Amino acid sequence: METAAHLQYARIAPRKVKIVCDLIRGKDVDVAKAILMTTPKAASELMLKLLKSACSNAENNHEMDPDNLYVSKACVNPGPILKRQMPRAQGRMYDIKKRSSHITIAVAEHEDEE
C-alpha cells in the first residue's frame, strides 16, 4: 500500500525541485531525511516537511510500520505561472515568469521477502 502527501502551489520553480526529488526517490525514509537535512537547496526544506507529512499519514491513517517505509514516488509538476513585467531601457518591457510547483511524495512499506 502506498500513502502520499501533496504540496500544491509552492512558489519555487519545478526544475529546482526536480533535482532534490531525484536524490531521494527509492531511498529508505531515514536515509531520505538525512539527505534532505544536509542538502543546501531551497527545495530541500519543503521536501523534508512533505516527507514527514507522508510518513505521518502512513503511520496514523494506514497503520504502516514507520521503520519499514521507503520513498516509492517523488515527483513535481508545474503549477500556474505568475506573469510580471519589468520596465527596461527605451520604453521596452521584459517578461518575468514566477513559476510554481505541485510536489507529491509517496511512501510505501518494503515487501517482506521470507
C-alpha positions as CSV (number, residue, x, y, z in Angstrom):
1,M,0.0,0.0,0.0
2,E,1.2,3.5,-0.8
3,T,0.4,6.7,1.1
4,A,1.1,10.2,-0.4
5,A,1.3,13.8,0.7
6,H,0.9,16.7,-1.7
7,L,2.1,20.3,-1.7
8,Q,0.4,22.5,-4.2
9,Y,1.2,26.0,-5.4
10,A,4.7,26.0,-3.9
11,R,6.4,29.2,-5.1
12,I,9.6,27.6,-6.4
13,A,10.4,26.6,-9.9
14,P,9.8,22.9,-10.8
15,R,13.3,22.4,-12.3
16,K,14.8,23.3,-8.9
17,V,12.6,20.8,-7.0
18,K,13.3,18.0,-9.6
19,I,17.0,18.0,-8.6
20,V,16.0,17.2,-5.0
21,C,13.3,14.7,-6.0
22,D,15.9,12.7,-7.9
23,L,18.1,12.5,-4.8
24,I,15.5,10.8,-2.5
25,R,13.5,8.6,-4.9
26,G,13.7,4.9,-3.9
27,K,15.6,5.6,-0.7
28,D,14.6,4.5,2.9
29,V,12.8,7.2,4.8
30,D,15.6,7.7,7.3
31,V,18.2,8.0,4.6
32,A,16.0,10.4,2.6
33,K,15.6,12.6,5.7
34,A,19.3,12.6,6.3
35,I,19.9,13.6,2.6
36,L,17.3,16.4,2.8
37,M,18.7,17.8,6.0
38,T,22.2,18.1,4.5
39,T,21.4,19.3,1.0
40,P,21.9,23.0,0.6
41,K,19.0,23.6,-1.8
42,A,15.9,25.8,-1.3
43,A,13.6,22.9,-2.1
44,S,15.0,20.5,0.5
45,E,13.3,22.3,3.3
46,L,9.9,22.0,1.6
47,M,10.6,18.3,0.7
48,L,11.6,17.4,4.2
49,K,8.4,18.8,5.6
50,L,6.4,17.0,3.0
51,L,8.2,13.7,3.6
52,K,7.5,13.9,7.4
53,S,3.8,14.5,6.5
54,A,3.7,11.5,4.2
55,C,5.3,9.3,7.0
56,S,2.8,10.5,9.5
57,N,-0.1,9.8,7.1
58,A,1.3,6.2,6.6
59,E,1.6,5.7,10.3
60,N,-1.6,7.2,11.6
61,N,-4.1,6.6,8.7
62,H,-2.9,3.3,7.4
63,E,-1.1,1.7,10.4
64,M,2.1,1.1,8.5
65,D,5.4,0.4,10.3
66,P,7.4,3.7,10.3
67,D,10.7,1.8,10.4
68,N,9.9,-0.2,7.3
69,L,9.0,2.8,4.9
70,Y,10.7,3.9,1.7
71,V,10.1,6.8,-0.7
72,S,8.2,5.0,-3.5
73,K,7.4,8.1,-5.6
74,A,8.7,11.7,-5.6
75,C,7.5,13.9,-8.5
76,V,7.0,17.5,-9.3
77,N,4.6,19.1,-11.8
78,P,4.5,22.7,-12.9
79,G,1.8,24.9,-11.4
80,P,0.4,28.2,-12.6
81,I,2.8,30.8,-13.7
82,L,2.5,34.4,-12.3
83,K,3.4,36.8,-15.2
84,R,5.0,40.1,-14.3
85,Q,6.8,42.7,-16.3
86,M,9.9,44.8,-15.7
87,P,10.5,48.1,-17.4
88,R,13.7,48.3,-19.4
89,A,15.5,50.9,-21.4
90,Q,13.9,52.9,-24.2
91,G,10.3,52.1,-23.2
92,R,10.6,48.4,-23.5
93,M,9.2,45.7,-21.1
94,Y,10.7,42.4,-20.2
95,D,8.5,39.5,-19.0
96,I,9.3,37.9,-15.7
97,K,7.7,34.4,-15.1
98,K,7.3,33.5,-11.5
99,R,6.9,29.7,-11.6
100,S,5.1,27.5,-9.1
101,S,5.2,23.7,-8.4
102,H,2.9,20.9,-7.3
103,I,5.0,18.4,-5.4
104,T,4.0,14.8,-4.5
105,I,5.8,12.4,-2.2
106,A,4.5,8.8,-1.7
107,V,5.9,6.3,0.8
108,A,5.3,2.5,0.9
109,E,6.3,-0.4,3.0
110,H,9.1,-2.7,1.9
111,E,7.9,-6.1,0.7
112,D,8.9,-8.8,3.2
113,E,10.9,-11.4,1.5
114,E,10.8,-14.6,3.5
